[in-house]
Amino acid sequence: DTKTPSHFVKKNHAEIQIIGNLDDGVQTRRIIGSASELVNFSLLSKIELKNFAEASHDKNWIKAMEEELDQIEKNEIWELVPRPKDQNVIGTKW
């Protein structure tokens, strides 16, 4: 009885399927040079803002909101209408 492999590994892929520079070779997690580089790399994180007051002073949040509004206006995907009395128009995180 010969076992049929459940998966196949292809050694040579077409160049069109390869992302990046062929001369760079394969990089793995073990390429990181030292433990200190790994620790510094691991400590990077994105802090989520807790409320509007905090967000309204964050330059990245302001830039993202300006870009979002620019796209809304550019694509004409909204229309300003009167707000229904005593109702929220949309739900928000804050």
PDB file of N, CA, C and O in Angstrom:
ATOM      1  N   ASP A   1       0.828  -1.187   0.000  1.00  0.00           N
ATOM      2  CA  ASP A   1       0.000   0.000   0.000  1.00  0.00           C
ATOM      3  C   ASP A   1       0.872   1.251   0.000  1.00  0.00           C
ATOM      4  O   ASP A   1       1.742   1.421   0.855  1.00  0.00           O
ATOM      5  N   THR A   2       0.629   2.104  -0.955  1.00  0.00           N
ATOM      6  CA  THR A   2       1.338   3.374  -1.022  1.00  0.00           C
ATOM      7  C   THR A   2       0.400   4.471  -0.545  1.00  0.00           C
ATOM      8  O   THR A   2      -0.738   4.573  -1.005  1.00  0.00           O
ATOM      9  N   LYS A   3       0.885   5.291   0.381  1.00  0.00           N
ATOM     10  CA  LYS A   3       0.051   6.389   0.890  1.00  0.00           C
ATOM     11  C   LYS A   3       0.074   7.551  -0.097  1.00  0.00           C
ATOM     12  O   LYS A   3       1.121   7.917  -0.631  1.00  0.00           O
ATOM     13  N   THR A   4      -1.094   8.114  -0.321  1.00  0.00           N
ATOM     14  CA  THR A   4      -1.202   9.289  -1.171  1.00  0.00           C
ATOM     15  C   THR A   4      -1.019  10.522  -0.295  1.00  0.00           C
ATOM     16  O   THR A   4      -1.701  10.662   0.721  1.00  0.00           O
ATOM     17  N   PRO A   5      -0.113  11.412  -0.669  1.00  0.00           N
ATOM     18  CA  PRO A   5       0.077  12.607   0.163  1.00  0.00           C
ATOM     19  C   PRO A   5      -1.186  13.460   0.202  1.00  0.00           C
ATOM     20  O   PRO A   5      -1.886  13.607  -0.800  1.00  0.00           O
ATOM     21  N   SER A   6      -1.467  14.022   1.388  1.00  0.00           N
ATOM     22  CA  SER A   6      -2.664  14.849   1.531  1.00  0.00           C
ATOM     23  C   SER A   6      -2.429  16.277   1.051  1.00  0.00           C
ATOM     24  O   SER A   6      -3.381  17.040   0.884  1.00  0.00           O
ATOM     25  N   HIS A   7      -1.172  16.640   0.831  1.00  0.00           N
ATOM     26  CA  HIS A   7      -0.859  17.962   0.300  1.00  0.00           C
ATOM     27  C   HIS A   7       0.399  17.873  -0.558  1.00  0.00           C
ATOM     28  O   HIS A   7       1.194  16.943  -0.426  1.00  0.00           O
ATOM     29  N   PHE A   8       0.558  18.822  -1.407  1.00  0.00           N
ATOM     30  CA  PHE A   8       1.719  18.844  -2.286  1.00  0.00           C
ATOM     31  C   PHE A   8       2.490  20.140  -2.066  1.00  0.00           C
ATOM     32  O   PHE A   8       1.894  21.190  -1.825  1.00  0.00           O
ATOM     33  N   VAL A   9       3.785  20.067  -2.148  1.00  0.00           N
ATOM     34  CA  VAL A   9       4.635  21.247  -2.039  1.00  0.00           C
ATOM     35  C   VAL A   9       5.248  21.491  -3.402  1.00  0.00           C
ATOM     36  O   VAL A   9       5.868  20.601  -3.985  1.00  0.00           O
ATOM     37  N   LYS A  10       5.074  22.677  -3.897  1.00  0.00           N
ATOM     38  CA  LYS A  10       5.640  23.019  -5.195  1.00  0.00           C
ATOM     39  C   LYS A  10       6.912  23.827  -4.954  1.00  0.00           C
ATOM     40  O   LYS A  10       6.882  24.852  -4.273  1.00  0.00           O
ATOM     41  N   LYS A  11       8.020  23.367  -5.509  1.00  0.00           N
ATOM     42  CA  LYS A  11       9.300  24.033  -5.294  1.00  0.00           C
ATOM     43  C   LYS A  11       9.467  25.279  -6.153  1.00  0.00           C
ATOM     44  O   LYS A  11       9.970  26.294  -5.672  1.00  0.00           O
ATOM     45  N   ASN A  12       9.066  25.220  -7.379  1.00  0.00           N
ATOM     46  CA  ASN A  12       9.311  26.319  -8.304  1.00  0.00           C
ATOM     47  C   ASN A  12       7.994  26.954  -8.736  1.00  0.00           C
ATOM     48  O   ASN A  12       7.175  26.328  -9.409  1.00  0.00           O
ATOM     49  N   HIS A  13       7.810  28.198  -8.339  1.00  0.00           N
ATOM     50  CA  HIS A  13       6.594  28.932  -8.678  1.00  0.00           C
ATOM     51  C   HIS A  13       6.871  29.870  -9.845  1.00  0.00           C
ATOM     52  O   HIS A  13       8.006  30.294 -10.060  1.00  0.00           O
ATOM     53  N   ALA A  14       5.838  30.182 -10.582  1.00  0.00           N
ATOM     54  CA  ALA A  14       5.970  31.144 -11.676  1.00  0.00           C
ATOM     55  C   ALA A  14       6.331  32.506 -11.088  1.00  0.00           C
ATOM     56  O   ALA A  14       5.825  32.874 -10.027  1.00  0.00           O
ATOM     57  N   GLU A  15       7.198  33.255 -11.765  1.00  0.00           N
ATOM     58  CA  GLU A  15       7.639  34.558 -11.255  1.00  0.00           C
ATOM     59  C   GLU A  15       6.472  35.504 -11.004  1.00  0.00           C
ATOM     60  O   GLU A  15       6.538  36.339 -10.102  1.00  0.00           O
ATOM     61  N   ILE A  16       5.415  35.388 -11.782  1.00  0.00           N
ATOM     62  CA  ILE A  16       4.249  36.256 -11.622  1.00  0.00           C
ATOM     63  C   ILE A  16       3.587  36.049 -10.257  1.00  0.00           C
ATOM     64  O   ILE A  16       2.914  36.950  -9.756  1.00  0.00           O
ATOM     65  N   GLN A  17       3.771  34.868  -9.650  1.00  0.00           N
ATOM     66  CA  GLN A  17       3.160  34.553  -8.360  1.00  0.00           C
ATOM     67  C   GLN A  17       4.033  34.956  -7.174  1.00  0.00           C
ATOM     68  O   GLN A  17       3.604  34.836  -6.027  1.00  0.00           O
ATOM     69  N   ILE A  18       5.233  35.425  -7.429  1.00  0.00           N
ATOM     70  CA  ILE A  18       6.163  35.748  -6.350  1.00  0.00           C
ATOM     71  C   ILE A  18       6.052  37.228  -6.015  1.00  0.00           C
ATOM     72  O   ILE A  18       6.166  38.089  -6.888  1.00  0.00           O
ATOM     73  N   ILE A  19       5.827  37.508  -4.739  1.00  0.00           N
ATOM     74  CA  ILE A  19       5.713  38.883  -4.262  1.00  0.00           C
ATOM     75  C   ILE A  19       7.065  39.312  -3.713  1.00  0.00           C
ATOM     76  O   ILE A  19       7.673  38.584  -2.928  1.00  0.00           O
ATOM     77  N   GLY A  20       7.537  40.474  -4.113  1.00  0.00           N
ATOM     78  CA  GLY A  20       8.800  40.988  -3.598  1.00  0.00           C
ATOM     79  C   GLY A  20       9.943  40.730  -4.552  1.00  0.00           C
ATOM     80  O   GLY A  20       9.746  40.287  -5.683  1.00  0.00           O
ATOM     81  N   ASN A  21      11.141  41.014  -4.077  1.00  0.00           N
ATOM     82  CA  ASN A  21      12.355  40.894  -4.874  1.00  0.00           C
ATOM     83  C   ASN A  21      12.889  39.467  -4.801  1.00  0.00           C
ATOM     84  O   ASN A  21      13.099  38.940  -3.708  1.00  0.00           O
ATOM     85  N   LEU A  22      13.106  38.847  -5.936  1.00  0.00           N
ATOM     86  CA  LEU A  22      13.613  37.470  -5.974  1.00  0.00           C
ATOM     87  C   LEU A  22      15.002  37.351  -5.356  1.00  0.00           C
ATOM     88  O   LEU A  22      15.349  36.301  -4.816  1.00  0.00           O
ATOM     89  N   ASP A  23      15.797  38.412  -5.429  1.00  0.00           N
ATOM     90  CA  ASP A  23      17.160  38.377  -4.902  1.00  0.00           C
ATOM     91  C   ASP A  23      17.208  38.412  -3.377  1.00  0.00           C
ATOM     92  O   ASP A  23      18.242  38.088  -2.794  1.00  0.00           O
ATOM     93  N   ASP A  24      16.117  38.795  -2.716  1.00  0.00           N
ATOM     94  CA  ASP A  24      16.104  38.876  -1.256  1.00  0.00           C
ATOM     95  C   ASP A  24      16.029  37.507  -0.589  1.00  0.00           C
ATOM     96  O   ASP A  24      16.406  37.374   0.575  1.00  0.00           O
ATOM     97  N   GLY A  25      15.563  36.512  -1.284  1.00  0.00           N
ATOM     98  CA  GLY A  25      15.431  35.191  -0.680  1.00  0.00           C
ATOM     99  C   GLY A  25      14.232  35.117   0.247  1.00  0.00           C
ATOM    100  O   GLY A  25      13.428  36.047   0.314  1.00  0.00           O
ATOM    101  N   VAL A  26      14.119  34.013   0.957  1.00  0.00           N
ATOM    102  CA  VAL A  26      13.003  33.784   1.862  1.00  0.00           C
ATOM    103  C   VAL A  26      13.362  34.332   3.238  1.00  0.00           C
ATOM    104  O   VAL A  26      14.466  34.102   3.732  1.00  0.00           O
ATOM    105  N   GLN A  27      12.435  35.055   3.857  1.00  0.00           N
ATOM    106  CA  GLN A  27      12.655  35.558   5.207  1.00  0.00           C
ATOM    107  C   GLN A  27      11.676  34.881   6.149  1.00  0.00           C
ATOM    108  O   GLN A  27      10.498  34.716   5.833  1.00  0.00           O
ATOM    109  N   THR A  28      12.174  34.499   7.290  1.00  0.00           N
ATOM    110  CA  THR A  28      11.332  33.885   8.316  1.00  0.00           C
ATOM    111  C   THR A  28      11.449  34.696   9.590  1.00  0.00           C
ATOM    112  O   THR A  28      12.209  35.663   9.651  1.00  0.00           O
ATOM    113  N   ARG A  29      10.699  34.306  10.605  1.00  0.00           N
ATOM    114  CA  ARG A  29      10.772  35.019  11.880  1.00  0.00           C
ATOM    115  C   ARG A  29      12.158  34.914  12.505  1.00  0.00           C
ATOM    116  O   ARG A  29      12.539  35.788  13.284  1.00  0.00           O
ATOM    117  N   ARG A  30      12.900  33.901  12.196  1.00  0.00           N
ATOM    118  CA  ARG A  30      14.229  33.722  12.777  1.00  0.00           C
ATOM    119  C   ARG A  30      15.262  34.686  12.201  1.00  0.00           C
ATOM    120  O   ARG A  30      16.390  34.731  12.692  1.00  0.00           O
ATOM    121  N   ILE A  31      14.913  35.445  11.190  1.00  0.00           N
ATOM    122  CA  ILE A  31      15.843  36.401  10.582  1.00  0.00           C
ATOM    123  C   ILE A  31      16.166  37.543  11.550  1.00  0.00           C
ATOM    124  O   ILE A  31      17.245  38.129  11.457  1.00  0.00           O
ATOM    125  N   ILE A  32      15.266  37.872  12.468  1.00  0.00           N
ATOM    126  CA  ILE A  32      15.500  38.975  13.396  1.00  0.00           C
ATOM    127  C   ILE A  32      16.803  38.718  14.136  1.00  0.00           C
ATOM    128  O   ILE A  32      17.009  37.653  14.717  1.00  0.00           O
ATOM    129  N   GLY A  33      17.682  39.725  14.102  1.00  0.00           N
ATOM    130  CA  GLY A  33      19.052  39.567  14.578  1.00  0.00           C
ATOM    131  C   GLY A  33      19.233  39.246  16.041  1.00  0.00           C
ATOM    132  O   GLY A  33      19.904  38.267  16.367  1.00  0.00           O
ATOM    133  N   SER A  34      18.661  40.030  16.939  1.00  0.00           N
ATOM    134  CA  SER A  34      18.944  39.828  18.356  1.00  0.00           C
ATOM    135  C   SER A  34      17.656  39.834  19.160  1.00  0.00           C
ATOM    136  O   SER A  34      16.596  40.221  18.667  1.00  0.00           O
ATOM    137  N   ALA A  35      17.769  39.396  20.407  1.00  0.00           N
ATOM    138  CA  ALA A  35      16.602  39.354  21.283  1.00  0.00           C
ATOM    139  C   ALA A  35      16.057  40.760  21.525  1.00  0.00           C
ATOM    140  O   ALA A  35      14.843  40.939  21.617  1.00  0.00           O
ATOM    141  N   SER A  36      16.941  41.766  21.628  1.00  0.00           N
ATOM    142  CA  SER A  36      16.465  43.135  21.872  1.00  0.00           C
ATOM    143  C   SER A  36      15.642  43.649  20.691  1.00  0.00           C
ATOM    144  O   SER A  36      14.668  44.374  20.893  1.00  0.00           O
ATOM    145  N   GLU A  37      16.018  43.287  19.463  1.00  0.00           N
ATOM    146  CA  GLU A  37      15.219  43.674  18.300  1.00  0.00           C
ATOM    147  C   GLU A  37      13.841  43.033  18.374  1.00  0.00           C
ATOM    148  O   GLU A  37      12.835  43.670  18.061  1.00  0.00           O
ATOM    149  N   LEU A  38      13.799  41.789  18.782  1.00  0.00           N
ATOM    150  CA  LEU A  38      12.535  41.072  18.887  1.00  0.00           C
ATOM    151  C   LEU A  38      11.646  41.708  19.946  1.00  0.00           C
ATOM    152  O   LEU A  38      10.450  41.888  19.715  1.00  0.00           O
ATOM    153  N   VAL A  39      12.202  42.051  21.098  1.00  0.00           N
ATOM    154  CA  VAL A  39      11.423  42.671  22.166  1.00  0.00           C
ATOM    155  C   VAL A  39      10.867  44.012  21.699  1.00  0.00           C
ATOM    156  O   VAL A  39       9.683  44.291  21.887  1.00  0.00           O
ATOM    157  N   ASN A  40      11.713  44.845  21.090  1.00  0.00           N
ATOM    158  CA  ASN A  40      11.242  46.143  20.613  1.00  0.00           C
ATOM    159  C   ASN A  40      10.170  45.981  19.546  1.00  0.00           C
ATOM    160  O   ASN A  40       9.198  46.735  19.519  1.00  0.00           O
ATOM    161  N   PHE A  41      10.339  45.022  18.688  1.00  0.00           N
ATOM    162  CA  PHE A  41       9.370  44.748  17.641  1.00  0.00           C
ATOM    163  C   PHE A  41       8.045  44.305  18.246  1.00  0.00           C
ATOM    164  O   PHE A  41       6.981  44.714  17.782  1.00  0.00           O
ATOM    165  N   SER A  42       8.103  43.482  19.265  1.00  0.00           N
ATOM    166  CA  SER A  42       6.903  42.921  19.871  1.00  0.00           C
ATOM    167  C   SER A  42       6.107  43.939  20.670  1.00  0.00           C
ATOM    168  O   SER A  42       4.904  43.763  20.867  1.00  0.00           O
ATOM    169  N   LEU A  43       6.750  44.995  21.131  1.00  0.00           N
ATOM    170  CA  LEU A  43       6.070  45.956  21.985  1.00  0.00           C
ATOM    171  C   LEU A  43       5.279  47.010  21.217  1.00  0.00           C
ATOM    172  O   LEU A  43       4.566  47.809  21.824  1.00  0.00           O
ATOM    173  N   LEU A  44       5.392  47.022  19.908  1.00  0.00           N
ATOM    174  CA  LEU A  44       4.635  47.992  19.125  1.00  0.00           C
ATOM    175  C   LEU A  44       3.162  47.614  19.121  1.00  0.00           C
ATOM    176  O   LEU A  44       2.809  46.467  18.847  1.00  0.00           O
ATOM    177  N   SER A  45       2.309  48.577  19.424  1.00  0.00           N
ATOM    178  CA  SER A  45       0.875  48.305  19.394  1.00  0.00           C
ATOM    179  C   SER A  45       0.121  49.596  19.113  1.00  0.00           C
ATOM    180  O   SER A  45       0.666  50.691  19.256  1.00  0.00           O
ATOM    181  N   LYS A  46      -1.121  49.459  18.716  1.00  0.00           N
ATOM    182  CA  LYS A  46      -1.985  50.605  18.452  1.00  0.00           C
ATOM    183  C   LYS A  46      -2.901  50.767  19.648  1.00  0.00           C
ATOM    184  O   LYS A  46      -3.612  49.834  20.021  1.00  0.00           O
ATOM    185  N   ILE A  47      -2.887  51.938  20.247  1.00  0.00           N
ATOM    186  CA  ILE A  47      -3.734  52.199  21.406  1.00  0.00           C
ATOM    187  C   ILE A  47      -5.075  52.718  20.914  1.00  0.00           C
ATOM    188  O   ILE A  47      -5.139  53.668  20.133  1.00  0.00           O
ATOM    189  N   GLU A  48      -6.144  52.082  21.380  1.00  0.00           N
ATOM    190  CA  GLU A  48      -7.484  52.511  20.986  1.00  0.00           C
ATOM    191  C   GLU A  48      -7.918  53.664  21.874  1.00  0.00           C
ATOM    192  O   GLU A  48      -7.821  53.588  23.098  1.00  0.00           O
ATOM    193  N   LEU A  49      -8.389  54.716  21.258  1.00  0.00           N
ATOM    194  CA  LEU A  49      -8.823  55.890  22.000  1.00  0.00           C
ATOM    195  C   LEU A  49     -10.125  55.578  22.726  1.00  0.00           C
ATOM    196  O   LEU A  49     -10.963  54.833  22.219  1.00  0.00           O
ATOM    197  N   LYS A  50     -10.292  56.154  23.920  1.00  0.00           N
ATOM    198  CA  LYS A  50     -11.423  55.797  24.786  1.00  0.00           C
ATOM    199  C   LYS A  50     -12.675  56.646  24.554  1.00  0.00           C
ATOM    200  O   LYS A  50     -13.790  56.161  24.746  1.00  0.00           O
ATOM    201  N   ASN A  51     -12.504  57.911  24.142  1.00  0.00           N
ATOM    202  CA  ASN A  51     -13.664  58.780  23.994  1.00  0.00           C
ATOM    203  C   ASN A  51     -13.390  59.856  22.948  1.00  0.00           C
ATOM    204  O   ASN A  51     -12.274  59.976  22.443  1.00  0.00           O
ATOM    205  N   PHE A  52     -14.426  60.640  22.628  1.00  0.00           N
ATOM    206  CA  PHE A  52     -14.283  61.663  21.597  1.00  0.00           C
ATOM    207  C   PHE A  52     -13.293  62.744  22.006  1.00  0.00           C
ATOM    208  O   PHE A  52     -12.512  63.208  21.174  1.00  0.00           O
ATOM    209  N   ALA A  53     -13.309  63.152  23.263  1.00  0.00           N
ATOM    210  CA  ALA A  53     -12.392  64.203  23.722  1.00  0.00           C
ATOM    211  C   ALA A  53     -10.946  63.784  23.479  1.00  0.00           C
ATOM    212  O   ALA A  53     -10.129  64.591  23.034  1.00  0.00           O
ATOM    213  N   GLU A  54     -10.632  62.535  23.769  1.00  0.00           N
ATOM    214  CA  GLU A  54      -9.281  62.007  23.544  1.00  0.00           C
ATOM    215  C   GLU A  54      -8.981  61.942  22.043  1.00  0.00           C
ATOM    216  O   GLU A  54      -7.905  62.341  21.598  1.00  0.00           O
ATOM    217  N   ALA A  55      -9.935  61.441  21.282  1.00  0.00           N
ATOM    218  CA  ALA A  55      -9.742  61.275  19.837  1.00  0.00           C
ATOM    219  C   ALA A  55      -9.606  62.616  19.129  1.00  0.00           C
ATOM    220  O   ALA A  55      -8.835  62.740  18.177  1.00  0.00           O
ATOM    221  N   SER A  56     -10.345  63.613  19.583  1.00  0.00           N
ATOM    222  CA  SER A  56     -10.337  64.905  18.895  1.00  0.00           C
ATOM    223  C   SER A  56      -9.011  65.647  19.025  1.00  0.00           C
ATOM    224  O   SER A  56      -8.798  66.657  18.355  1.00  0.00           O
ATOM    225  N   HIS A  57      -8.122  65.156  19.878  1.00  0.00           N
ATOM    226  CA  HIS A  57      -6.789  65.753  20.022  1.00  0.00           C
ATOM    227  C   HIS A  57      -5.699  64.877  19.411  1.00  0.00           C
ATOM    228  O   HIS A  57      -4.520  65.228  19.462  1.00  0.00           O
ATOM    229  N   ASP A  58      -6.081  63.749  18.838  1.00  0.00           N
ATOM    230  CA  ASP A  58      -5.109  62.817  18.262  1.00  0.00           C
ATOM    231  C   ASP A  58      -4.926  63.133  16.778  1.00  0.00           C
ATOM    232  O   ASP A  58      -5.889  63.084  16.013  1.00  0.00           O
ATOM    233  N   LYS A  59      -3.682  63.463  16.361  1.00  0.00           N
ATOM    234  CA  LYS A  59      -3.437  63.886  14.973  1.00  0.00           C
ATOM    235  C   LYS A  59      -3.767  62.785  13.969  1.00  0.00           C
ATOM    236  O   LYS A  59      -4.237  63.080  12.870  1.00  0.00           O
ATOM    237  N   ASN A  60      -3.530  61.522  14.325  1.00  0.00           N
ATOM    238  CA  ASN A  60      -3.843  60.417  13.405  1.00  0.00           C
ATOM    239  C   ASN A  60      -5.349  60.259  13.228  1.00  0.00           C
ATOM    240  O   ASN A  60      -5.828  60.013  12.121  1.00  0.00           O
ATOM    241  N   TRP A  61      -6.090  60.401  14.320  1.00  0.00           N
ATOM    242  CA  TRP A  61      -7.549  60.287  14.251  1.00  0.00           C
ATOM    243  C   TRP A  61      -8.118  61.433  13.417  1.00  0.00           C
ATOM    244  O   TRP A  61      -8.995  61.219  12.581  1.00  0.00           O
ATOM    245  N   ILE A  62      -7.621  62.642  13.643  1.00  0.00           N
ATOM    246  CA  ILE A  62      -8.102  63.808  12.897  1.00  0.00           C
ATOM    247  C   ILE A  62      -7.850  63.618  11.402  1.00  0.00           C
ATOM    248  O   ILE A  62      -8.729  63.881  10.581  1.00  0.00           O
ATOM    249  N   LYS A  63      -6.653  63.164  11.055  1.00  0.00           N
ATOM    250  CA  LYS A  63      -6.316  62.938   9.644  1.00  0.00           C
ATOM    251  C   LYS A  63      -7.238  61.879   9.030  1.00  0.00           C
ATOM    252  O   LYS A  63      -7.725  62.048   7.912  1.00  0.00           O
ATOM    253  N   ALA A  64      -7.473  60.793   9.763  1.00  0.00           N
ATOM    254  CA  ALA A  64      -8.338  59.723   9.258  1.00  0.00           C
ATOM    255  C   ALA A  64      -9.761  60.229   9.041  1.00  0.00           C
ATOM    256  O   ALA A  64     -10.392  59.888   8.041  1.00  0.00           O
ATOM    257  N   MET A  65     -10.272  61.040   9.966  1.00  0.00           N
ATOM    258  CA  MET A  65     -11.630  61.562   9.829  1.00  0.00           C
ATOM    259  C   MET A  65     -11.726  62.545   8.661  1.00  0.00           C
ATOM    260  O   MET A  65     -12.723  62.555   7.940  1.00  0.00           O
ATOM    261  N   GLU A  66     -10.692  63.373   8.473  1.00  0.00           N
ATOM    262  CA  GLU A  66     -10.693  64.299   7.336  1.00  0.00           C
ATOM    263  C   GLU A  66     -10.694  63.533   6.013  1.00  0.00           C
ATOM    264  O   GLU A  66     -11.401  63.904   5.076  1.00  0.00           O
ATOM    265  N   GLU A  67      -9.899  62.464   5.942  1.00  0.00           N
ATOM    266  CA  GLU A  67      -9.865  61.641   4.727  1.00  0.00           C
ATOM    267  C   GLU A  67     -11.217  60.979   4.480  1.00  0.00           C
ATOM    268  O   GLU A  67     -11.681  60.907   3.343  1.00  0.00           O
ATOM    269  N   GLU A  68     -11.842  60.499   5.548  1.00  0.00           N
ATOM    270  CA  GLU A  68     -13.158  59.861   5.432  1.00  0.00           C
ATOM    271  C   GLU A  68     -14.199  60.857   4.914  1.00  0.00           C
ATOM    272  O   GLU A  68     -14.962  60.542   4.002  1.00  0.00           O
ATOM    273  N   LEU A  69     -14.226  62.045   5.491  1.00  0.00           N
ATOM    274  CA  LEU A  69     -15.182  63.068   5.049  1.00  0.00           C
ATOM    275  C   LEU A  69     -14.912  63.514   3.618  1.00  0.00           C
ATOM    276  O   LEU A  69     -15.848  63.749   2.854  1.00  0.00           O
ATOM    277  N   ASP A  70     -13.644  63.631   3.252  1.00  0.00           N
ATOM    278  CA  ASP A  70     -13.301  63.984   1.866  1.00  0.00           C
ATOM    279  C   ASP A  70     -13.860  62.958   0.886  1.00  0.00           C
ATOM    280  O   ASP A  70     -14.388  63.322  -0.165  1.00  0.00           O
ATOM    281  N   GLN A  71     -13.745  61.679   1.229  1.00  0.00           N
ATOM    282  CA  GLN A  71     -14.254  60.623   0.353  1.00  0.00           C
ATOM    283  C   GLN A  71     -15.780  60.644   0.278  1.00  0.00           C
ATOM    284  O   GLN A  71     -16.356  60.425  -0.787  1.00  0.00           O
ATOM    285  N   ILE A  72     -16.429  60.906   1.403  1.00  0.00           N
ATOM    286  CA  ILE A  72     -17.895  60.988   1.415  1.00  0.00           C
ATOM    287  C   ILE A  72     -18.360  62.109   0.490  1.00  0.00           C
ATOM    288  O   ILE A  72     -19.281  61.928  -0.307  1.00  0.00           O
ATOM    289  N   GLU A  73     -17.712  63.271   0.604  1.00  0.00           N
ATOM    290  CA  GLU A  73     -18.085  64.406  -0.249  1.00  0.00           C
ATOM    291  C   GLU A  73     -17.741  64.141  -1.713  1.00  0.00           C
ATOM    292  O   GLU A  73     -18.541  64.431  -2.602  1.00  0.00           O
ATOM    293  N   LYS A  74     -16.554  63.593  -1.965  1.00  0.00           N
ATOM    294  CA  LYS A  74     -16.113  63.320  -3.336  1.00  0.00           C
ATOM    295  C   LYS A  74     -17.064  62.354  -4.045  1.00  0.00           C
ATOM    296  O   LYS A  74     -17.407  62.553  -5.210  1.00  0.00           O
ATOM    297  N   ASN A  75     -17.485  61.313  -3.333  1.00  0.00           N
ATOM    298  CA  ASN A  75     -18.338  60.284  -3.931  1.00  0.00           C
ATOM    299  C   ASN A  75     -19.829  60.609  -3.841  1.00  0.00           C
ATOM    300  O   ASN A  75     -20.666  59.852  -4.332  1.00  0.00           O
ATOM    301  N   GLU A  76     -20.153  61.732  -3.214  1.00  0.00           N
ATOM    302  CA  GLU A  76     -21.544  62.166  -3.067  1.00  0.00           C
ATOM    303  C   GLU A  76     -22.439  61.032  -2.569  1.00  0.00           C
ATOM    304  O   GLU A  76     -23.451  60.698  -3.186  1.00  0.00           O
ATOM    305  N   ILE A  77     -22.042  60.453  -1.446  1.00  0.00           N
ATOM    306  CA  ILE A  77     -22.789  59.300  -0.933  1.00  0.00           C
ATOM    307  C   ILE A  77     -23.683  59.645   0.250  1.00  0.00           C
ATOM    308  O   ILE A  77     -24.193  58.750   0.925  1.00  0.00           O
ATOM    309  N   TRP A  78     -23.874  60.924   0.501  1.00  0.00           N
ATOM    310  CA  TRP A  78     -24.793  61.297   1.562  1.00  0.00           C
ATOM    311  C   TRP A  78     -25.517  62.575   1.212  1.00  0.00           C
ATOM    312  O   TRP A  78     -25.089  63.343   0.351  1.00  0.00           O
ATOM    313  N   GLU A  79     -26.614  62.783   1.892  1.00  0.00           N
ATOM    314  CA  GLU A  79     -27.414  63.984   1.680  1.00  0.00           C
ATOM    315  C   GLU A  79     -27.837  64.484   3.051  1.00  0.00           C
ATOM    316  O   GLU A  79     -28.339  63.713   3.868  1.00  0.00           O
ATOM    317  N   LEU A  80     -27.638  65.762   3.305  1.00  0.00           N
ATOM    318  CA  LEU A  80     -27.996  66.350   4.587  1.00  0.00           C
ATOM    319  C   LEU A  80     -29.509  66.527   4.647  1.00  0.00           C
ATOM    320  O   LEU A  80     -30.097  67.170   3.777  1.00  0.00           O
ATOM    321  N   VAL A  81     -30.134  65.962   5.665  1.00  0.00           N
ATOM    322  CA  VAL A  81     -31.585  66.059   5.839  1.00  0.00           C
ATOM    323  C   VAL A  81     -31.871  66.500   7.272  1.00  0.00           C
ATOM    324  O   VAL A  81     -31.009  66.362   8.140  1.00  0.00           O
ATOM    325  N   PRO A  82     -33.066  67.029   7.533  1.00  0.00           N
ATOM    326  CA  PRO A  82     -33.404  67.426   8.904  1.00  0.00           C
ATOM    327  C   PRO A  82     -33.397  66.213   9.840  1.00  0.00           C
ATOM    328  O   PRO A  82     -33.808  65.116   9.463  1.00  0.00           O
ATOM    329  N   ARG A  83     -32.926  66.435  11.054  1.00  0.00           N
ATOM    330  CA  ARG A  83     -32.871  65.353  12.044  1.00  0.00           C
ATOM    331  C   ARG A  83     -34.271  65.113  12.612  1.00  0.00           C
ATOM    332  O   ARG A  83     -34.975  66.066  12.947  1.00  0.00           O
ATOM    333  N   PRO A  84     -34.676  63.840  12.721  1.00  0.00           N
ATOM    334  CA  PRO A  84     -35.959  63.539  13.363  1.00  0.00           C
ATOM    335  C   PRO A  84     -35.926  63.982  14.836  1.00  0.00           C
ATOM    336  O   PRO A  84     -34.920  63.796  15.521  1.00  0.00           O
ATOM    337  N   LYS A  85     -37.005  64.553  15.304  1.00  0.00           N
ATOM    338  CA  LYS A  85     -37.064  65.066  16.669  1.00  0.00           C
ATOM    339  C   LYS A  85     -36.870  63.937  17.687  1.00  0.00           C
ATOM    340  O   LYS A  85     -37.472  62.871  17.561  1.00  0.00           O
ATOM    341  N   ASP A  86     -36.042  64.176  18.677  1.00  0.00           N
ATOM    342  CA  ASP A  86     -35.790  63.253  19.794  1.00  0.00           C
ATOM    343  C   ASP A  86     -35.256  61.889  19.360  1.00  0.00           C
ATOM    344  O   ASP A  86     -35.536  60.886  20.016  1.00  0.00           O
ATOM    345  N   GLN A  87     -34.497  61.834  18.275  1.00  0.00           N
ATOM    346  CA  GLN A  87     -33.922  60.564  17.830  1.00  0.00           C
ATOM    347  C   GLN A  87     -32.477  60.769  17.407  1.00  0.00           C
ATOM    348  O   GLN A  87     -32.111  61.812  16.866  1.00  0.00           O
ATOM    349  N   ASN A  88     -31.657  59.745  17.665  1.00  0.00           N
ATOM    350  CA  ASN A  88     -30.303  59.744  17.124  1.00  0.00           C
ATOM    351  C   ASN A  88     -30.380  59.355  15.657  1.00  0.00           C
ATOM    352  O   ASN A  88     -31.124  58.449  15.282  1.00  0.00           O
ATOM    353  N   VAL A  89     -29.618  60.037  14.842  1.00  0.00           N
ATOM    354  CA  VAL A  89     -29.633  59.747  13.416  1.00  0.00           C
ATOM    355  C   VAL A  89     -28.866  58.460  13.132  1.00  0.00           C
ATOM    356  O   VAL A  89     -29.331  57.607  12.377  1.00  0.00           O
ATOM    357  N   ILE A  90     -27.696  58.325  13.737  1.00  0.00           N
ATOM    358  CA  ILE A  90     -26.898  57.107  13.577  1.00  0.00           C
ATOM    359  C   ILE A  90     -26.347  56.704  14.933  1.00  0.00           C
ATOM    360  O   ILE A  90     -26.195  57.536  15.827  1.00  0.00           O
ATOM    361  N   GLY A  91     -26.055  55.440  15.076  1.00  0.00           N
ATOM    362  CA  GLY A  91     -25.402  54.970  16.287  1.00  0.00           C
ATOM    363  C   GLY A  91     -23.912  55.226  16.196  1.00  0.00           C
ATOM    364  O   GLY A  91     -23.338  55.169  15.108  1.00  0.00           O
ATOM    365  N   THR A  92     -23.281  55.505  17.315  1.00  0.00           N
ATOM    366  CA  THR A  92     -21.839  55.717  17.331  1.00  0.00           C
ATOM    367  C   THR A  92     -21.227  55.006  18.520  1.00  0.00           C
ATOM    368  O   THR A  92     -21.926  54.596  19.446  1.00  0.00           O
ATOM    369  N   LYS A  93     -19.908  54.865  18.484  1.00  0.00           N
ATOM    370  CA  LYS A  93     -19.198  54.246  19.597  1.00  0.00           C
ATOM    371  C   LYS A  93     -19.283  55.124  20.837  1.00  0.00           C
ATOM    372  O   LYS A  93     -19.410  54.623  21.954  1.00  0.00           O
ATOM    373  N   TRP A  94     -19.211  56.456  20.633  1.00  0.00           N
ATOM    374  CA  TRP A  94     -19.215  57.368  21.771  1.00  0.00           C
ATOM    375  C   TRP A  94     -20.557  58.014  21.888  1.00  0.00           C
ATOM    376  O   TRP A  94     -20.777  58.824  22.788  1.00  0.00           O
TER     377      TRP A  94
END
